[in-house]
Structures are given as C-alpha cells and as structure tokens.
Amino acid sequence: MLRIGGSTRPLHWADKTMSGLRARQLEACEKYLAGLSCHCLFDADCTDADAEDLYDLSWFASEEKYLPARKRSLHTIDELRTRVLSLFPAEFALLSEDEHELVIRAALLGGHYPLRDWDETDPARSLVRRLWCKVEKLENDLVLSLPHQLCVTALLLLTGEAHVQIREILSRVMENVEDSLYLLGVTRVNGPLLHLKSLLKETFVSGFPQLIERFLYASCDYLYGLDGEALLIHPGLADPDRLLQSPSANFNLSVLNEEDLSSALDSLESIENPIYDRMLGLMMGAVRPEITPEDAVEDLIILAKQNVPFADMREVFSAMLIMQPTREMLKALKDLSDLIPRWLCLSTSRLQ
C-alpha cells in the first residue's frame, strides 16, 4: 500500500523501527476506515448521488487521474456496478495475499467480518477501494461487509483450476520481491511488473494489466520517486524522502533473478543468523511486554541495514528493554551494528 501516516523525518529512531512504522500505517488505515461513508456500491439505497464519492475513493480514480479530460465523465451507480462485476473474476484472482484471505473469511461468515486483528485494516482499506464492500463501526468493532452476490461468486471461483494456478504464480513472485527488498531496500516497480505479466501471459488475467499492477501496489509498501516513478520499498525503510533526495537516489535496482537471489540470501544468512541468534538469546525476558524479542531483534537489524548511527541504535535498544542493558548486550549490539550488511540503495548515503 501507499505509505501513509505522515512524514517520519522528525521522529526519533525509536519511533522509526519497522514495527513502529507498521503501527503508524495501521493507525492511519483505521482512521481512514472509521471516517468512510456507510454506503457500499451494492447497497440497495445507493444512488447516483453517491457515485462520484465512491469513484473518488477507488483504485480507479488513482489509476485514471491522468486520463485526458475528453475521456472523463460523471459516473453512475449502474455503470460502476457493471464495471466492478465484470472485473471480479480477474480481480479476485489478483488480490494481495492479505486481501484474498480477508475476502475468504468474510465470505465464509456470510459477508460480515469483524476486524478485530489490527493487521486486517490495511487489506480492508484496499478492498473498500476496489468498491467491493464497506466498513462500518458496530459497537466496539469495525465490521467489513461484503455483498452476498460477491461472497457466492468468490466461493465458486476459489477452487477453480485457473484461480489456483494464478495464486501459485503470485505467491512465487511475491516471495522473490520480498527477498529482493530484504537485500536491496527498494526496487523500481517495472521489474516485478514485467516478470508478472510474462508469467501470466497464458492465463485469463493477461488482458488486465491494470489489475496486475494493482496487485503489486496492494501487496507492497510503495511510494513515488521525484520523477513520478513508483518504487516498491521494504516496510522497514524509515526515511524514504531522504533516500530519494540523496546522491544515491539514481540507483538502478530491480528484482533479482532466482539464482542470484538464492546465492545472495545464502551468503546473507551465514552472516546474519549467528548475530540474530546471539541477540535474541540476550533479549529473552528483557524486552517490554508490548513487543516480542523476535520483533525487537528484527527492528534492530533493519535499522542497521539503513546505516543508523550506533548512538541512535543504542537509544532504540535501551527503549526496548525493561532493564539497563548489560555490557554483553551492548557488545552484541555493537557487533550487530558493525556487521549487518547495508542495503545497497543506502550504502553511499549515511543516514543521520
């Protein structure tokens, strides 16, 4: 999803860990959902007076904002319904993994699903933008409502061979993208987009390039560079604005091929795994109750990849603990700071 929640530049590094950034993103998603209209495109009382508001919040609006004026027109509810329903089989196949799971849960519960897991607000926001559903505040819960006709259609499509084939392709590609982002920090969207289109060429979704692109944007954190080009970013990249304004911003990064990626990950694991295991052992029983030792160590590793100065790393580390850090802990932290490989996109630009 598009990185939302405001600039992180003024924040201390203790608030710019990967888990902290995720919390800010989900808080922004929750506020967005709570502020939405109670109308859904498929509600019986939805009229043409609601059509422009629904279109404006949709993926369609963001994807078509640069259309020539002569191709723009006012929208009607019937036109939007027809458009959404005609795209549904391909779009359902091309949902992000989190969206796909959320739709299945909602469909199995008859179309009404309480969003009690904070992580579900992000895919719920994307599903609302697809004009499939609405989110309402009912008592203490945000509830996702999926129209009955879409529930039935989704369950019928779910086990079809064509649908399963596409989901398997998407899963492989996303594993490659996530591994590449872990190695590089950021990548231009064109690489994975062209890869996806080539793999999906013989499937029934090949004629929907806009939906294929939408899949990547719904699956990954992304932002727009200074030249307007979309960039996929690692969810732990804390200060993308500074990256894009640095001398290293003219990077030429793409998703790596599977052979190179496997080799690079093997090398990286041989370096990082002992560091991770050592730090995890030292942090067991020592972290604040709202975080897990695993998340804490991952946060520290991602900060090191961004070349965060050791003084700031120590401040973040201390904030994670319920005790004063021991000498052994600080030695392990220094080794982590020194030895974790930096992201290539940040290797020539030290963050302050």
VOFI-272463 format. One record per residue (C-alpha): x, y, z. Coordinates in steps of 0.5 Angstrom, whole numbers, plus 2048, in hexadecimal, padded with zeros to 3 digits. Example, Ala and Ser with C-alpha at 12.3 -4.5 7.8 and 13.67 -1.06 7.14 Angstrom:
<atoms>
atom east=819; north=7F7; up=810;
atom east=81B; north=7FE; up=80E;
</atoms>
This chain:
<atoms>
atom east=800; north=800; up=800;
atom east=802; north=807; up=7FF;
atom east=806; north=809; up=805;
atom east=801; north=80E; up=809;
atom east=801; north=811; up=810;
atom east=805; north=817; up=80F;
atom east=80D; north=818; up=80F;
atom east=811; north=814; up=814;
atom east=817; north=819; up=813;
atom east=816; north=81D; up=819;
atom east=815; north=817; up=81D;
atom east=81B; north=813; up=822;
atom east=81E; north=80D; up=81F;
atom east=81A; north=809; up=825;
atom east=813; north=80B; up=821;
atom east=816; north=809; up=81A;
atom east=817; north=802; up=81B;
atom east=814; north=7FD; up=817;
atom east=80E; north=7FB; up=81C;
atom east=80E; north=803; up=81E;
atom east=80C; north=805; up=816;
atom east=807; north=7FF; up=816;
atom east=804; north=801; up=81C;
atom east=803; north=808; up=819;
atom east=801; north=806; up=812;
atom east=7FB; north=801; up=815;
atom east=7F9; north=807; up=81A;
atom east=7F8; north=80B; up=813;
atom east=7F4; north=806; up=810;
atom east=7F0; north=805; up=816;
atom east=7EE; north=80D; up=816;
atom east=7ED; north=80C; up=80E;
atom east=7E8; north=807; up=80F;
atom east=7E5; north=80A; up=815;
atom east=7E4; north=810; up=811;
atom east=7E0; north=80D; up=80B;
atom east=7D9; north=80D; up=809;
atom east=7D5; north=808; up=80B;
atom east=7D3; north=807; up=803;
atom east=7D5; north=801; up=7FF;
atom east=7D5; north=801; up=7F8;
atom east=7D0; north=7FB; up=7F8;
atom east=7CB; north=7FD; up=7FE;
atom east=7C4; north=7FE; up=7FB;
atom east=7C4; north=805; up=7FE;
atom east=7CA; north=807; up=7FA;
atom east=7C8; north=80C; up=7F4;
atom east=7CC; north=810; up=7EF;
atom east=7CD; north=816; up=7F4;
atom east=7D2; north=811; up=7F7;
atom east=7D5; north=80F; up=7F1;
atom east=7DB; north=815; up=7F1;
atom east=7DC; north=814; up=7F8;
atom east=7DD; north=80C; up=7F7;
atom east=7E1; north=80D; up=7F1;
atom east=7E6; north=812; up=7F4;
atom east=7E8; north=80E; up=7FA;
atom east=7E9; north=808; up=7F5;
atom east=7EF; north=805; up=7F2;
atom east=7EC; north=807; up=7EB;
atom east=7ED; north=80E; up=7ED;
atom east=7F4; north=80E; up=7EF;
atom east=7F6; north=80A; up=7E8;
atom east=7F2; north=80E; up=7E4;
atom east=7F3; north=815; up=7E6;
atom east=7F8; north=817; up=7E0;
atom east=7F3; north=815; up=7DB;
atom east=7F1; north=81A; up=7D6;
atom east=7EB; north=81F; up=7D8;
atom east=7E7; north=81D; up=7D2;
atom east=7E7; north=815; up=7D5;
atom east=7E5; north=817; up=7DB;
atom east=7DD; north=817; up=7DD;
atom east=7D9; north=817; up=7E3;
atom east=7D7; north=810; up=7E6;
atom east=7D1; north=80D; up=7E7;
atom east=7D0; north=807; up=7EC;
atom east=7CE; north=802; up=7E7;
atom east=7D4; north=804; up=7E3;
atom east=7D9; north=803; up=7E9;
atom east=7D5; north=7FC; up=7EB;
atom east=7D6; north=7F9; up=7E4;
atom east=7DD; north=7FB; up=7E4;
atom east=7DE; north=7F8; up=7EA;
atom east=7DB; north=7F2; up=7E9;
atom east=7DE; north=7F1; up=7E2;
atom east=7E5; north=7F1; up=7E5;
atom east=7E3; north=7ED; up=7EB;
atom east=7E6; north=7E6; up=7E9;
atom east=7EC; north=7E9; up=7E7;
atom east=7ED; north=7EE; up=7ED;
atom east=7EB; north=7E8; up=7F2;
atom east=7F1; north=7E4; up=7EF;
atom east=7F6; north=7EA; up=7EF;
atom east=7F4; north=7EC; up=7F6;
atom east=7FA; north=7ED; up=7FB;
atom east=7FB; north=7E7; up=800;
atom east=7F8; north=7EB; up=806;
atom east=7F2; north=7EE; up=802;
atom east=7F1; north=7E6; up=7FF;
atom east=7F1; north=7E4; up=806;
atom east=7EC; north=7E9; up=808;
atom east=7E7; north=7E8; up=803;
atom east=7E7; north=7E1; up=804;
atom east=7E6; north=7E2; up=80C;
atom east=7E0; north=7E7; up=80A;
atom east=7DD; north=7E2; up=805;
atom east=7DD; north=7DC; up=80A;
atom east=7DA; north=7E0; up=80F;
atom east=7D4; north=7E2; up=80A;
atom east=7D7; north=7E9; up=809;
atom east=7D8; north=7EC; up=80F;
atom east=7DF; north=7EC; up=813;
atom east=7E1; north=7F0; up=819;
atom east=7E8; north=7F3; up=818;
atom east=7EB; north=7F1; up=81F;
atom east=7F2; north=7F0; up=81C;
atom east=7F5; north=7F7; up=81B;
atom east=7F9; north=7F4; up=815;
atom east=7F3; north=7F3; up=812;
atom east=7F1; north=7FA; up=811;
atom east=7F7; north=7FB; up=80B;
atom east=7F4; north=7F6; up=807;
atom east=7ED; north=7F8; up=809;
atom east=7EE; north=7FF; up=806;
atom east=7F1; north=7FC; up=800;
atom east=7EA; north=7F8; up=7FF;
atom east=7E6; north=7FE; up=800;
atom east=7EA; north=802; up=7FB;
atom east=7E8; north=7FC; up=7F6;
atom east=7E1; north=7FE; up=7F7;
atom east=7DF; north=7F7; up=7FA;
atom east=7DD; north=7F9; up=801;
atom east=7DC; north=7FE; up=806;
atom east=7DF; north=7FE; up=80D;
atom east=7DA; north=800; up=813;
atom east=7DB; north=802; up=81A;
atom east=7D6; north=7FD; up=81E;
atom east=7D7; north=7FD; up=826;
atom east=7DF; north=7FD; up=827;
atom east=7E0; north=7F9; up=820;
atom east=7E2; north=7FC; up=819;
atom east=7DE; north=7F7; up=815;
atom east=7DF; north=7F5; up=80E;
atom east=7D9; north=7F4; up=80A;
atom east=7DA; north=7F0; up=803;
atom east=7D3; north=7F0; up=7FF;
atom east=7D0; north=7E9; up=7FE;
atom east=7D1; north=7E8; up=7F7;
atom east=7D9; north=7E9; up=7F7;
atom east=7D9; north=7E4; up=7FD;
atom east=7D6; north=7DF; up=7F9;
atom east=7DA; north=7E1; up=7F3;
atom east=7E0; north=7E1; up=7F7;
atom east=7DF; north=7DA; up=7FA;
atom east=7DD; north=7D7; up=7F3;
atom east=7E4; north=7DA; up=7F0;
atom east=7E8; north=7D8; up=7F6;
atom east=7E9; north=7D0; up=7F4;
atom east=7EA; north=7D1; up=7EC;
atom east=7F0; north=7CF; up=7E9;
atom east=7F1; north=7D5; up=7E5;
atom east=7F0; north=7D9; up=7EC;
atom east=7F5; north=7D5; up=7F0;
atom east=7FA; north=7D5; up=7EA;
atom east=7FB; north=7DD; up=7EA;
atom east=7FB; north=7DD; up=7F2;
atom east=801; north=7D8; up=7F2;
atom east=805; north=7DD; up=7ED;
atom east=803; north=7E3; up=7F1;
atom east=806; north=7DF; up=7F7;
atom east=80C; north=7DD; up=7F4;
atom east=80D; north=7E4; up=7F1;
atom east=80C; north=7E8; up=7F8;
atom east=811; north=7E3; up=7FB;
atom east=816; north=7E6; up=7F6;
atom east=814; north=7ED; up=7F7;
atom east=814; north=7ED; up=7FF;
atom east=81B; north=7E9; up=7FF;
atom east=81E; north=7EF; up=7FA;
atom east=81B; north=7F4; up=7FE;
atom east=81E; north=7F1; up=804;
atom east=825; north=7F1; up=800;
atom east=824; north=7F8; up=7FD;
atom east=81F; north=7FC; up=801;
atom east=81C; north=7FF; up=7FB;
atom east=81A; north=7FD; up=7F4;
atom east=817; north=800; up=7EE;
atom east=810; north=7FD; up=7EC;
atom east=812; north=7FC; up=7E5;
atom east=816; north=7F5; up=7E6;
atom east=811; north=7F1; up=7EA;
atom east=80B; north=7F4; up=7E6;
atom east=80E; north=7F2; up=7DF;
atom east=810; north=7EB; up=7E3;
atom east=809; north=7EA; up=7E5;
atom east=806; north=7EC; up=7DE;
atom east=80A; north=7E7; up=7DB;
atom east=808; north=7E1; up=7E0;
atom east=801; north=7E3; up=7DF;
atom east=801; north=7E3; up=7D7;
atom east=7FD; north=7DD; up=7D6;
atom east=7F8; north=7DE; up=7DC;
atom east=7F1; north=7E1; up=7DC;
atom east=7F4; north=7E7; up=7DF;
atom east=7F9; north=7E9; up=7DA;
atom east=7F4; north=7EE; up=7D7;
atom east=7F4; north=7F2; up=7DD;
atom east=7FB; north=7F6; up=7DE;
atom east=7F8; north=7FB; up=7E3;
atom east=7F6; north=7F6; up=7E8;
atom east=7FC; north=7F2; up=7E7;
atom east=800; north=7F9; up=7E9;
atom east=7FB; north=7FA; up=7EF;
atom east=7FD; north=7F3; up=7F2;
atom east=804; north=7F6; up=7F3;
atom east=801; north=7FC; up=7F6;
atom east=7FC; north=7F9; up=7FA;
atom east=802; north=7F3; up=7FC;
atom east=808; north=7F8; up=7FE;
atom east=809; north=7FF; up=801;
atom east=80B; north=804; up=7FC;
atom east=80C; north=80B; up=7FA;
atom east=80D; north=80F; up=7F4;
atom east=814; north=812; up=7F3;
atom east=816; north=819; up=7F1;
atom east=815; north=817; up=7EA;
atom east=80E; north=814; up=7EB;
atom east=810; north=80D; up=7EA;
atom east=80D; north=808; up=7EF;
atom east=812; north=805; up=7F4;
atom east=811; north=7FF; up=7F8;
atom east=814; north=7FF; up=7FF;
atom east=816; north=7FB; up=805;
atom east=811; north=7FC; up=80A;
atom east=816; north=7FE; up=80F;
atom east=819; north=804; up=80A;
atom east=818; north=809; up=80F;
atom east=81A; north=810; up=80B;
atom east=819; north=80F; up=804;
atom east=819; north=816; up=803;
atom east=820; north=817; up=805;
atom east=822; north=811; up=801;
atom east=81E; north=814; up=7FA;
atom east=822; north=81B; up=7FC;
atom east=829; north=818; up=7FD;
atom east=82E; north=817; up=7F7;
atom east=82D; north=80F; up=7F7;
atom east=826; north=810; up=7F5;
atom east=828; north=80F; up=7EE;
atom east=828; north=808; up=7EF;
atom east=827; north=802; up=7EA;
atom east=823; north=7FD; up=7EE;
atom east=81F; north=7F7; up=7EC;
atom east=81C; north=7F1; up=7EF;
atom east=822; north=7EC; up=7EE;
atom east=821; north=7E5; up=7EB;
atom east=820; north=7DF; up=7EF;
atom east=827; north=7DC; up=7EE;
atom east=82B; north=7E3; up=7F0;
atom east=826; north=7E4; up=7F6;
atom east=827; north=7DD; up=7F9;
atom east=82E; north=7DE; up=7F9;
atom east=82E; north=7E5; up=7FC;
atom east=829; north=7E2; up=801;
atom east=82D; north=7DC; up=803;
atom east=833; north=7E1; up=804;
atom east=82F; north=7E6; up=808;
atom east=82C; north=7E0; up=80C;
atom east=833; north=7DE; up=80E;
atom east=835; north=7E5; up=811;
atom east=82E; north=7E7; up=814;
atom east=82C; north=7E0; up=817;
atom east=831; north=7E0; up=81C;
atom east=830; north=7E7; up=81E;
atom east=829; north=7E7; up=81E;
atom east=829; north=7E0; up=823;
atom east=82E; north=7E4; up=828;
atom east=82A; north=7EA; up=828;
atom east=823; north=7E6; up=829;
atom east=826; north=7E2; up=82F;
atom east=828; north=7E8; up=833;
atom east=822; north=7EC; up=832;
atom east=81D; north=7E6; up=834;
atom east=81A; north=7E8; up=83A;
atom east=81D; north=7EF; up=83A;
atom east=818; north=7F3; up=835;
atom east=812; north=7F7; up=836;
atom east=80B; north=7F3; up=837;
atom east=808; north=7F6; up=830;
atom east=80E; north=7F4; up=82C;
atom east=811; north=7ED; up=82B;
atom east=818; north=7EB; up=82B;
atom east=818; north=7E9; up=824;
atom east=815; north=7EF; up=821;
atom east=81A; north=7F3; up=825;
atom east=820; north=7F0; up=822;
atom east=81D; north=7F1; up=81B;
atom east=81C; north=7F8; up=81C;
atom east=823; north=7F9; up=81E;
atom east=825; north=7F5; up=818;
atom east=821; north=7F9; up=813;
atom east=824; north=800; up=817;
atom east=82B; north=7FD; up=816;
atom east=829; north=7FC; up=80E;
atom east=828; north=803; up=80E;
atom east=82E; north=805; up=811;
atom east=82B; north=808; up=817;
atom east=831; north=80B; up=81C;
atom east=833; north=807; up=821;
atom east=831; north=80C; up=827;
atom east=82A; north=80C; up=824;
atom east=82A; north=805; up=824;
atom east=82C; north=804; up=82B;
atom east=826; north=809; up=82C;
atom east=821; north=805; up=829;
atom east=824; north=7FF; up=82C;
atom east=823; north=802; up=833;
atom east=81C; north=804; up=832;
atom east=81A; north=7FC; up=830;
atom east=81C; north=7FA; up=837;
atom east=819; north=7F9; up=83E;
atom east=820; north=7FA; up=841;
atom east=827; north=7FD; up=840;
atom east=82B; north=7FA; up=83A;
atom east=831; north=7F6; up=83C;
atom east=838; north=7F6; up=83A;
atom east=837; north=7F0; up=836;
atom east=830; north=7F2; up=833;
atom east=834; north=7F9; up=831;
atom east=83A; north=7F5; up=82E;
atom east=835; north=7F0; up=82A;
atom east=831; north=7F7; up=827;
atom east=838; north=7FA; up=825;
atom east=839; north=7F4; up=821;
atom east=832; north=7F4; up=81E;
atom east=833; north=7FB; up=81C;
atom east=83A; north=7FA; up=819;
atom east=839; north=7F3; up=816;
atom east=832; north=7F3; up=813;
atom east=832; north=7F5; up=80B;
atom east=82F; north=7FB; up=809;
atom east=82A; north=7FC; up=804;
atom east=82D; north=7FD; up=7FD;
atom east=829; north=804; up=7FC;
atom east=82C; north=807; up=802;
atom east=833; north=804; up=802;
atom east=835; north=80B; up=800;
atom east=831; north=810; up=804;
atom east=831; north=80F; up=80B;
atom east=82B; north=811; up=80F;
atom east=82C; north=816; up=815;
</atoms>
